[in-house]
Amino acid sequence: MLSVVEGVMRRKSAAKWESARGSTEIALRACLIARDAAFNVQDYIATKSQMAFIAVQQCEKELDQIERQIDESMPAAITEVTEPEARELLGCMKFTIDLERVGDLMWSPGEFKICRRR
């Protein structure tokens, strides 16, 4: 009977680690999106490329979605992990929030352009 309980605990522990690893992967994906946004802002400034403009807009939307995903999943995830994993989750959350702010800042020239057209 004890081995069954240990087996369940191991599986539950593995599921906990998966949630922490998933948050890390989401934060890494947010980094790549922010990098793409920065590249496209530079391209838009240099060439006034409409494709770059649209790409920056799309990157900002993706960063917003990632932030919402982290905000929704974090409360439950953080209560199910060890202290070191909780620190990792909190770090991922903070990092993702900061990247979303960077996305907003990169998109602000695009919003200015849209407002000028009206």
N, C-alpha and C positions, 0 to 999 in steps of 0.2 A: 504494500500500500504506500509506503514511503517513497518508493521509486517512482510511482505514478505521480505523486505530488511534486517530486523533484523534476520529473519530465515536464509537467505543466508549467512549473516555475521557470524552467529553462526556456520553454517556448514563449512564455509571456515576456521574459527578459529579452529574448531575441526580437520580439515585436516592438518592445520599447526602443531598442537600439535602432531598428528600422526607421522609427519616427524621427529620431535625432539625425540619422544619416540623411533622411529625406529632406529635412530642413536645411542641412548643409548643401545638398544638391540644388535646392531651390535658390539659396543665396548665391551659389556659384553661377547658376543660370542668370540670375539678376545681374551679376557682374558682367557677363558676356553681353547682355542686352544693353546695359549702360555703356559699355565700350562701343557697341555698334552705334548707339545714339550719338556718342561723342564724335565718332568718325563721320557720321552723316551730317552733323551740325557743321563740322569743318568743311565738308564737301558743299553743303548748301551756302555757306558764307563765301566760299571761293568761287563757286560756279552758278549759284542760284538754281541749282538742279531741282526740278519738281519731284523727282524720284527720291532725292535725299530728304526733301521736306516731308514727304509722305512717310518715309522710313523713320524719321525722328518722331513723328506723330504716333506711329505704330509702336515704336519702342516705349514711348511714354505710357501708352495704354497698357502694354504688357507689364511694365513695372508697377502700375496701379493695381493690376489684377494679382500680381505676385504679392504685393503688400496686403491686399484683402485676404488672400489665401493664408498667409502667415498669421494675420490677425485672427482669423476664424479658427485655425487649428491649434494655435499656441496654448490657450488656456487648458484644454484637455491634455495635450501632449506633455506639458510641463509637470502635471501632477502625477504622471506615470513613469517618471524616469529618476535616475539617481542624481545626486547633486552635481557631479561633473557633467553629466549629460544635460541637466537643466541649464548649467552655465553655457554650454555649447548652443543650446536652443535660444537662450536669451541673446547671445552674441549674434546668432544668425538673424534674429528678429531685428536687433538694432542695426545691423549692417544693411538689411533689406530696406528698412525705413529710410536710412541715409541715402541709399541708392535711388529710392523712389523720389526723394527730394532733389537729388542731382538730375533725375529725369525731368522733373518739373522745371528746374532752372534751364535745362537745355531746350525745353519746349517753349519757354517764354518768348524767345524771338519769333517763333512760329505763330504764337497767339497775337503778337504785335502785328505781324504781316496780315493776318486774317482781319484784325480790327481796322487796319488801314484801308483794306479793300472796301469796307462797308461804307 
